[in-house]
Amino acid sequence: MDLLSPDWFLRARLKFRHLQLFVALDDCRNLHRAAERLGMSQPAASKLLGDIERLLGVPLFERHSRGVTPNWYGESLIRHAHSMLDALNQASEEINALNEGNAGTVSIGTVQAPAVTLIASAVEQVHRESPNLKVNIDVDVSGKLVPRLRNGELDFAIARIPLGTPASDFVFEEIGEEKLCFVCRAGHPLARSRAAALEEMRHYPWVLQPPGTLMRQRVEHLFLHHRIAMPARVINTPDIYMSLAMIDKSEAVTVTTREVADLLCAQPRFYRLPTADALSVQPYGLISLRERRLSPGAAKLMSTLHRLIREQRTLTTRAPA
């Protein structure tokens, strides 16, 4: 295969229809159903796909009796097609918002702790100047947020760059570690302890993030460090609300970030267990794509986050040891 020139899409006369076809084939994995979705005949869809494959000099999909499956080349084009279509949709939303006197839409992804403190503060401050800015906030783990950032679904994220992901694609500003703690219901027998020991805690049910997640690994390493067996009864869920429901209705113990615990335990319903062990996970940060230009609303919110991060860092530096 010859190397493609930077303007290959101009020579190929790449059309909006091509992008729609790539996305439809990704969803349907069948040329006939993809053509039906786009309101065109199967021969026309087949010709559209064949024209691009001939120009590129490589097949994009593996054909088989059940339909089609994208190969590596096809996966690459599908990812960029999603990104371009999402960008065009966001452009229409921004133009409509500006015409209506609003400030557009910003989509943010975040791991749990910043959603409770940092992002809430930033959004509140930005809304003083831009009350009509629409902000979408998705809370998830880094491994799911960063691919969505790369695909254009998110403007930026507060997360960690997962192992195996090229860090050179991103601009990363470190914020800090997530401090973790143990939480149970306020009437739990452990709530009477001045310092709950792991050996005592392990005899109760636990609600933890699924195996392989960063928070779960940190808890497992803590038990391993103290040479204590993991609790025998563990319910696995990534959902903080399910974790809270379980500990509220049972003798279960869960692990959450310190920021979430401080918010919850201000109410008498839950209790943060005091322990001798310091527990945290690796630092997270503010992540944006290096080559993507942000909308005015997203740029304003990111600028506010940068300022809050610097203020937080200054306060941490000045705090007594």
Backbone torsions as a table, in degrees:
resi	resn	phi	psi	omega
1	MET	NA	126.8	175.7
2	ASP	-72.0	151.5	177.9
3	LEU	-67.8	140.2	179.8
4	LEU	-79.4	142.5	174.4
5	SER	-77.9	157.8	-179.3
6	PRO	-58.2	-25.7	-177.8
7	ASP	-105.4	28.6	-176.4
8	TRP	-57.3	-33.5	-177.0
9	PHE	-68.8	-25.4	175.9
10	LEU	-71.9	-45.3	178.5
11	ARG	-64.9	-32.0	179.3
12	ALA	-81.3	-8.0	-176.0
13	ARG	52.2	48.9	-179.8
14	LEU	-59.1	128.7	-175.5
15	LYS	-112.8	162.9	173.9
16	PHE	-55.8	-34.0	-179.1
17	ARG	-63.5	-36.1	177.8
18	HIS	-61.7	-45.3	-179.9
19	LEU	-60.3	-43.9	179.3
20	GLN	-62.9	-38.0	-179.7
21	LEU	-66.9	-42.0	178.0
22	PHE	-58.6	-44.4	-178.8
23	VAL	-67.5	-42.2	179.5
24	ALA	-64.3	-39.9	177.6
25	LEU	-66.2	-34.6	176.9
26	ASP	-64.2	-40.8	-178.7
27	ASP	-74.8	-43.8	-171.1
28	CYS	-91.9	-30.0	-176.2
29	ARG	54.7	30.8	-179.1
30	ASN	-154.5	125.0	-174.3
31	LEU	-65.6	-39.7	-179.0
32	HIS	-63.8	-46.9	-178.8
33	ARG	-69.1	-35.5	177.4
34	ALA	-64.4	-42.0	178.3
35	ALA	-63.2	-42.3	178.2
36	GLU	-59.8	-42.2	-179.9
37	ARG	-60.6	-36.4	-177.2
38	LEU	-89.5	-0.2	178.4
39	GLY	69.9	37.2	179.6
40	MET	-134.2	166.5	179.9
41	SER	-78.2	158.2	178.1
42	GLN	-63.9	-42.2	177.1
43	PRO	-59.2	-37.6	179.4
44	ALA	-66.6	-40.8	178.5
45	ALA	-66.0	-41.0	179.2
46	SER	-63.1	-40.2	178.9
47	LYS	-66.5	-40.2	180.0
48	LEU	-60.2	-44.9	179.8
49	LEU	-68.6	-43.0	-178.6
50	GLY	-63.1	-36.7	179.2
51	ASP	-60.9	-44.6	179.8
52	ILE	-66.5	-43.1	-179.8
53	GLU	-62.3	-39.5	178.9
54	ARG	-65.5	-40.4	-179.3
55	LEU	-68.2	-40.2	179.9
56	LEU	-73.0	-26.7	-179.3
57	GLY	81.7	13.5	178.8
58	VAL	-141.8	149.3	171.2
59	PRO	-73.2	146.9	179.4
60	LEU	-103.8	-23.9	-177.1
61	PHE	-133.7	145.4	171.5
62	GLU	-88.9	122.2	178.6
63	ARG	-88.3	136.4	175.5
64	HIS	-148.2	176.5	-172.9
65	SER	-63.9	-26.7	-176.8
66	ARG	-90.5	-10.9	-178.7
67	GLY	149.8	-137.9	-179.2
68	VAL	-134.2	150.7	177.3
69	THR	-132.6	127.1	-178.9
70	PRO	-67.9	137.7	172.1
71	ASN	-88.7	-167.5	-177.7
72	TRP	-59.8	-41.1	179.2
73	TYR	-64.9	-43.0	179.8
74	GLY	-64.6	-40.3	178.7
75	GLU	-60.7	-39.1	179.8
76	SER	-64.2	-47.0	180.0
77	LEU	-66.1	-37.5	178.7
78	ILE	-62.2	-44.0	-179.7
79	ARG	-60.4	-44.7	-179.2
80	HIS	-71.5	-31.9	176.7
81	ALA	-63.5	-44.6	175.8
82	HIS	-57.2	-45.8	-177.4
83	SER	-62.0	-44.3	-179.2
84	MET	-67.1	-41.0	178.7
85	LEU	-66.9	-40.0	176.7
86	ASP	-62.4	-40.7	179.6
87	ALA	-63.1	-41.2	179.1
88	LEU	-66.8	-37.4	176.4
89	ASN	-64.3	-41.8	178.8
90	GLN	-65.7	-34.5	178.1
91	ALA	-62.4	-43.1	179.6
92	SER	-65.1	-39.8	178.2
93	GLU	-62.9	-41.9	-179.8
94	GLU	-66.0	-43.0	-179.6
95	ILE	-64.1	-43.6	177.8
96	ASN	-62.7	-41.1	-179.5
97	ALA	-64.7	-42.5	179.4
98	LEU	-65.8	-37.9	177.7
99	ASN	-64.2	-30.1	-179.5
100	GLU	-90.7	4.0	179.4
101	GLY	83.2	13.7	178.3
102	ASN	-95.5	-174.6	-174.6
103	ALA	-117.3	13.7	176.6
104	GLY	91.6	-166.4	-174.6
105	THR	-128.0	140.7	176.2
106	VAL	-126.9	132.7	176.9
107	SER	-115.9	122.6	-175.3
108	ILE	-122.0	142.1	169.7
109	GLY	-112.4	145.1	-179.2
110	THR	-152.0	147.0	167.1
111	VAL	-74.8	175.0	-163.7
112	GLN	-63.4	-51.0	-170.5
113	ALA	-60.4	-48.3	-179.3
114	PRO	-63.4	-25.5	178.5
115	ALA	-63.6	-30.3	-177.4
116	VAL	-79.8	-35.1	-171.5
117	THR	-117.8	-69.6	-169.2
118	LEU	-63.0	-52.2	-176.1
119	ILE	-68.0	-38.7	178.4
120	ALA	-59.2	-41.8	178.9
121	SER	-66.5	-42.8	-178.2
122	ALA	-65.0	-45.6	-179.6
123	VAL	-62.7	-41.4	179.9
124	GLU	-61.5	-41.7	-179.5
125	GLN	-68.9	-42.1	-179.6
126	VAL	-66.2	-36.5	-179.1
127	HIS	-67.6	-17.1	175.3
128	ARG	-65.6	-37.7	179.7
129	GLU	-93.1	-32.1	-177.2
130	SER	-127.9	73.9	-173.6
131	PRO	-64.3	-19.9	-177.6
132	ASN	-98.4	6.1	176.4
133	LEU	-65.4	124.5	179.2
134	LYS	-88.8	122.8	-177.2
135	VAL	-118.7	122.9	174.7
136	ASN	-105.4	125.7	-177.9
137	ILE	-121.4	120.2	176.7
138	ASP	-109.7	125.7	178.7
139	VAL	-102.4	122.3	-178.0
140	ASP	-159.5	-176.1	177.6
141	VAL	-85.7	157.6	-175.2
142	SER	-58.3	-38.1	-177.1
143	GLY	-62.1	-21.2	177.1
144	LYS	-99.5	-29.3	-177.1
145	LEU	-74.4	-44.2	-174.0
146	VAL	-64.5	-42.2	174.0
147	PRO	-60.0	-35.2	177.9
148	ARG	-69.3	-33.3	174.6
149	LEU	-64.4	-44.4	179.6
150	ARG	-63.9	-34.0	-178.3
151	ASN	-81.8	-3.1	177.5
152	GLY	90.1	3.6	179.5
153	GLU	-74.3	-26.3	-179.4
154	LEU	-119.6	145.3	175.8
155	ASP	-75.9	-41.9	174.4
156	PHE	-160.4	173.3	-176.5
157	ALA	-144.6	154.2	169.6
158	ILE	-112.0	104.8	-170.7
159	ALA	-163.7	-164.7	174.2
160	ARG	-115.3	147.1	175.5
161	ILE	-79.4	116.2	-175.6
162	PRO	-63.0	153.3	176.1
163	LEU	-58.9	138.3	179.6
164	GLY	90.0	-9.2	178.2
165	THR	-92.5	128.2	-178.4
166	PRO	-60.3	111.7	-177.4
167	ALA	-68.4	-21.7	-177.6
168	SER	-67.1	-16.2	179.2
169	ASP	-75.2	-12.7	-169.0
170	PHE	-121.8	157.6	164.5
171	VAL	-102.1	125.0	-174.0
172	PHE	-126.2	123.8	172.4
173	GLU	-114.6	114.8	-177.8
174	GLU	-65.7	138.2	177.8
175	ILE	-106.8	-52.5	179.7
176	GLY	161.0	178.2	178.2
177	GLU	-79.4	156.7	169.4
178	GLU	-93.5	115.6	175.7
179	LYS	-81.1	134.9	-176.9
180	LEU	-110.1	160.3	175.9
181	CYS	-155.6	166.4	179.5
182	PHE	-95.0	139.9	-178.0
183	VAL	-132.9	140.4	174.1
184	CYS	-139.8	178.7	177.4
185	ARG	-74.8	158.0	-173.2
186	ALA	-61.5	-32.1	-177.9
187	GLY	-91.8	12.0	-177.6
188	HIS	-65.9	143.9	177.1
189	PRO	-55.4	-33.2	179.8
190	LEU	-69.1	-21.1	-178.8
191	ALA	-66.2	-13.1	178.1
192	ARG	-87.3	-7.7	-177.7
193	SER	-81.8	140.6	174.5
194	ARG	-72.0	-33.1	176.5
195	ALA	-149.6	105.0	-177.2
196	ALA	-71.2	130.8	179.3
197	ALA	-94.2	147.6	179.9
198	LEU	-58.6	-39.8	-178.8
199	GLU	-59.2	-37.6	178.0
200	GLU	-75.1	-40.2	-176.4
201	MET	-67.5	-31.7	-174.1
202	ARG	-66.6	-16.9	-178.9
203	HIS	-80.9	-6.6	177.9
204	TYR	-99.7	160.8	174.0
205	PRO	-64.9	151.6	177.9
206	TRP	-126.3	150.3	172.5
207	VAL	-121.5	115.3	-173.8
208	LEU	-131.8	160.8	171.6
209	GLN	-62.9	156.5	-175.3
210	PRO	-60.9	156.1	177.2
211	PRO	-55.0	142.1	179.7
212	GLY	96.3	-20.0	178.5
213	THR	-76.8	158.0	-173.5
214	LEU	-62.2	-44.3	-178.5
215	MET	-65.7	-39.5	178.9
216	ARG	-64.4	-42.8	179.2
217	GLN	-61.3	-38.4	-179.8
218	ARG	-65.7	-40.3	178.2
219	VAL	-65.7	-43.7	179.7
220	GLU	-61.8	-39.9	178.8
221	HIS	-65.9	-33.6	178.6
222	LEU	-64.8	-45.7	177.2
223	PHE	-63.3	-40.9	179.9
224	LEU	-63.7	-40.9	179.7
225	HIS	-59.8	-38.7	-179.4
226	HIS	-89.1	3.0	180.0
227	ARG	56.7	44.4	178.8
228	ILE	-118.3	136.3	179.3
229	ALA	-66.8	145.7	176.3
230	MET	-63.1	153.8	177.2
231	PRO	-54.6	142.8	-177.8
232	ALA	-74.4	-30.0	-177.6
233	ARG	-110.6	106.5	-179.4
234	VAL	-129.3	126.2	172.8
235	ILE	-98.5	127.7	-177.1
236	ASN	-99.3	122.7	175.0
237	THR	-156.1	139.2	175.6
238	PRO	-85.7	-4.8	-172.2
239	ASP	-91.4	117.1	180.0
240	ILE	-63.6	-33.0	-179.5
241	TYR	-67.9	-39.3	175.8
242	MET	-65.7	-39.1	177.9
243	SER	-59.9	-45.5	-179.5
244	LEU	-65.4	-39.4	178.5
245	ALA	-62.4	-39.2	-179.0
246	MET	-68.0	-45.1	-178.0
247	ILE	-73.1	-25.3	178.7
248	ASP	-70.7	-30.2	-174.3
249	LYS	-105.7	4.8	-176.0
250	SER	-150.3	-172.3	177.5
251	GLU	-92.3	18.0	-175.2
252	ALA	-71.8	157.1	176.1
253	VAL	-119.1	143.7	176.0
254	THR	-131.5	169.0	176.4
255	VAL	-119.1	132.1	178.0
256	THR	-144.0	175.1	178.9
257	THR	-72.7	155.6	-178.8
258	ARG	-62.0	-38.3	-180.0
259	GLU	-62.1	-43.2	178.3
260	VAL	-65.4	-43.2	179.9
261	ALA	-62.1	-41.5	179.3
262	ASP	-62.2	-37.3	178.6
263	LEU	-68.4	-42.4	-177.0
264	LEU	-74.1	-43.3	-170.1
265	CYS	-80.8	-2.3	170.1
266	ALA	-66.8	-24.3	174.7
267	GLN	-90.1	151.0	-176.6
268	PRO	-73.0	1.6	-173.9
269	ARG	-77.7	-31.9	-177.1
270	PHE	-123.5	162.9	-174.7
271	TYR	-139.0	130.5	176.7
272	ARG	-89.4	120.1	-175.8
273	LEU	-75.1	126.7	174.8
274	PRO	-76.1	132.1	178.4
275	THR	-137.2	162.5	179.0
276	ALA	-82.9	-12.8	-174.9
277	ASP	-94.4	132.0	172.0
278	ALA	-85.7	130.5	-174.1
279	LEU	-129.7	127.0	177.5
280	SER	-155.9	166.9	176.0
281	VAL	-121.0	168.3	-171.4
282	GLN	-58.7	156.5	-174.6
283	PRO	-61.4	146.6	172.0
284	TYR	-108.4	172.1	-179.2
285	GLY	-159.1	176.0	178.2
286	LEU	-85.5	119.6	-173.4
287	ILE	-118.1	131.6	172.3
288	SER	-137.4	157.9	178.0
289	LEU	-76.3	134.1	-174.1
290	ARG	-62.5	-36.2	-173.2
291	GLU	-100.6	8.7	-177.7
292	ARG	-104.7	133.4	177.5
293	ARG	-91.2	130.0	-176.6
294	LEU	-82.6	152.1	172.9
295	SER	-68.0	162.4	179.8
296	PRO	-56.2	-41.9	179.7
297	GLY	-65.6	-43.6	179.0
298	ALA	-65.3	-39.5	179.2
299	ALA	-64.3	-38.9	179.8
300	LYS	-66.0	-43.0	-179.7
301	LEU	-67.5	-39.1	179.1
302	MET	-67.1	-38.9	177.9
303	SER	-61.1	-40.3	177.8
304	THR	-64.9	-40.4	178.2
305	LEU	-64.0	-42.2	177.2
306	HIS	-57.1	-44.0	-179.4
307	ARG	-65.0	-43.5	179.9
308	LEU	-64.9	-36.9	177.9
309	ILE	-63.1	-44.1	179.4
310	ARG	-63.8	-41.1	178.7
311	GLU	-64.2	-41.0	179.0
312	GLN	-64.0	-40.7	179.9
313	ARG	-65.2	-38.6	-180.0
314	THR	-65.2	-43.3	179.2
315	LEU	-64.2	-38.6	179.3
316	THR	-66.0	-39.1	-180.0
317	THR	-65.7	-37.6	-177.0
318	ARG	-79.8	-19.6	-175.7
319	ALA	-64.5	140.9	179.4
320	PRO	-65.7	145.0	-178.3
321	ALA	-68.7	NA	NA
